[in-house]
Structures are given as C-alpha cells and as structure tokens.
C-alpha cells in the first residue's frame, strides 16, 4: 500500500502545480491543504489499488495541457500532456473517458483567446483540432497502443456482465458524490455503486447534503464573476466529468462509482481553495476551522480486528478447512489466511458464484450444500460477527448449538453441527 501513499502525496503536489499554473500560488496552497486533509483522498492513498496513481496522472496531464495551451506552439508540453494522458489510460479505463474533457477545455480556451478574423473561420478554427492537439492525443495512443486490443476485449466483456454490480445513477448522486469527496466514506466499502458518505456526530446526513449543495450554489456564481473561463475549466474537470459519467449511465453504461470519479474530487478541492483565497483571511480561517471540526467528529466505524489474531494462530489449523459465509468475508479471509484451505458457502445465496470478482478469481473453491460442511471432519465455520448484523449478507447465520472452537475478537470459529 506504500505505493498508493507515494502517489497520494504526489497528487497533492500535482494539485499545487496545476492550481498555481491556472490561478496563483495562494490558491495553490489552499487547494493543496484541502487535498491533504480530505478523508476521501486519504482513504485512497492507503488502499492497495490504483486510484491515487490515476489521480496523479490525470492531474499532471491537466497541468501540461494548460501549459501547452499557454505556450501554443511549444510541442514538448503537448507531448508531456499526451504522455501522462496515456499513462492514465493504462492505469484505469476511466482515464479514456476523461480524455474527452481535455478537448472541451481546448475549445473553451480557443474561444477566449482567438477572436480575430471572420466569424465562420473563427468557429472552425476554435472547434477543429490543431496539429499540436493531434500530437498530444497521438502521444497518448502510442503509450496505450500495446494495450488497445486487450482494452477492446475488456470493453466488450464489461458491457455484457462485468459492471452489473454498479447501480444506475441518479442526478442527485453528483452532489452526494461531492459530499463523499469532502467527508469521505467508510473505508473498505464494497457496496454496489456509490457508497454512503461518512456520518457526522449529531448531524443528519441529509442536512450535510443540503449544506454542501447550498454552499456550492453560493460559491460557484461568486467565483464565476471573478475569472469566468478559468472557473469553467475547473467546473468541466469536476462537475463536467461527473455529469458525463451520469449521461453514460442513462445509456446503460453504469460507471458512477465514487472511487472511479476520484480525480473530480481534486478539482472540487481546487474550487474550494480558489474560494478560500478570494475571501478575507478571517472568513477563510473560520471556514477551515469548521471543516476540521466536522472531520474530527466523523462517526468511527467498528472494523474487524480478529483476522490478524487468527493469522498469528494459523499453525493450529493447518489441517482444517475454513468455510466462509459470504463473499465479502472471503475476500478478507483470503488475504489473512490464504485461499489454500478456504471454501465459500454463501449462506444466504449458496448458488451465487463471485469468481469473476477481481479479488476472488477463478481458483475459488465453493459449495452450495451445508451437508458438505457437516460431512467434512476438518470443517470449521469462520464467522466474522460485527455490529449491525441485520445489514450483513450472513444475517441468517445462527451459531446457537454449534460447538465453539476459538474466538479472536469478533472472528469466531465453530464446528458444523450434525
């Protein structure tokens, strides 16, 4: 996970570079500060996945695009833009979708900068790509070229069955997503689609949602009066990106997952940093104090602490088979105890086969019959009993009457009953 930590830190630096290039050093410091303390950004700087890396590549691509548009004819910035854009494609396919927005920025920039000549000619010049933009996109395709065949096969496969776990998005999810960017979501969340935002002590989540929405409704018009075109750049990279993914969901392509949209979070942070840098220091200090106070009052979630203890005592169970009662616990148990003696028995839906999950894979061993547990003399049921059991997939599991073998915090081992 240290790899994610490195690029989480580099992501803060990339926010600083981009914001300083587009606005000012003062705005860059504020935007970097918000990026550094955001629970959402911190969360994905700690997970062993690619999201902090993806954010860094897209932020760097956006930075070099702005430098390229300013320099106009200096090709090295266009090549570097294409280079980081191509790396984002290789990191996560959401980078391919995001690449559309670079061209939108190019068009907006042209309409601001190039006003000479006849109107029809201006329209054509502003909308059509010039040779430098083509060079940048071509550079990204060179980086991505060896993977395009695999990408197409993945695209066809995901269109059929690989993204069914993502629920269709609603328009309000855009603002809920911003609430997640600002206050985070429970770490390790594996729910379908976008998870719920973190709760805050004594404040209803709906109140936070309304507050965030009203706050954005206030600061965006305020900022648009300052520097309209540059603010539009940030809005395109943040709201524009989320709206694009929302539109795709209307067409049946459900990609509206908060972690897929993580790069939009950094542009939201830049938006907030811009607002903080444009108000007086007393109000900006008060805003930061209130924000930090809310972060310190986020509800803590009780996590499973027993797997670590179980892993330390695995020598006692070298001849046993562990039967796990739901797919999510299988993922965790696989990490701590290995998959050699691990078998999945989905107690609520035994027929369900999650072998297509990236964290499970085709080597999964599973059973659909409880008799397999009873008839296996080496069988142990691994039950990860946590709070809010009524929300869990294995809530119908009743250990009453089962012989208790061992208990490690909330992870309990039972012998199947005959």
C-alpha angles and dihedrals in degrees: 000000000000088000088064091048091055094052092041088060092043088051089062089052090049090052088053093050095047095044094046090050093050101034126358144303091259092055090046092056092050093046091048091050093053089047091051096052100036108119090213094055091044091050094057091043087063102044122091092239137099103257100101088047091051092050092050093051094048093046090051091047090052090048094053091044090058090047090047094051090050094049092040099184100035102107099193092074091050090050092049090048089053091045094056091040090055091049089053089054090054092047099051132349090233084078088068090057092045091055090074089069093060088065091049088054090050091055093047091048092051093051090053098045106033113059103140126104134030118332098242092049090047091053092051094046093047096049103036117077119253123220092267094055089048088050091054095049090044090053090054091050091052089055091046098038099097090054100044094094091052090044092056092050090049091048092054092045095048090048089059106041117331099089100043091112091069113089119221113270128241123209092250088061087078090066094039086054090055088052087054091049091054101039103019131225132258108294117249092021111170100178122136112271120338116004124223118270120256114274123237123217113266094354122105113234090230089057090054089049092052092044093052092047093049091046091054090045088057103042099042096061088042092054095042088064089058106051110351103185097043091048088051088057090058093044091051092051092047115025092020092055094048091046090051091054089046091053090051089054089056087057091052098263102121109196099135098127119139095230091050087057095048095121089061086061092063092052089050087053089052089051090053091045090053091052092048091051092051098053129069118281095248093058093043091050091049091049092052092047091052091047094050090046090055091047090053089053097053111132112256117231120221108237130196110269098172102081092071091054091046091052090055090055098044092117087074092060104042091123097043132096116223115216111201119203103215139022096248093055089048089060091052095042091049089059096048105035103018128241099264095096097020122115127179121225108173098207095195096042112012093176093062113107114197095179090122090066109110090227094051109036136183094299090075116134113208142161133207097199129075087206088073088063094046093047095048109088090198096050122127124179111225108208120185099198112190136163120283089038090168088072095052127099091233095050090124091063109113115188093189109132095011115125110251112230102176142334126214108184102296096343108095132186121211135178113237112252123237 
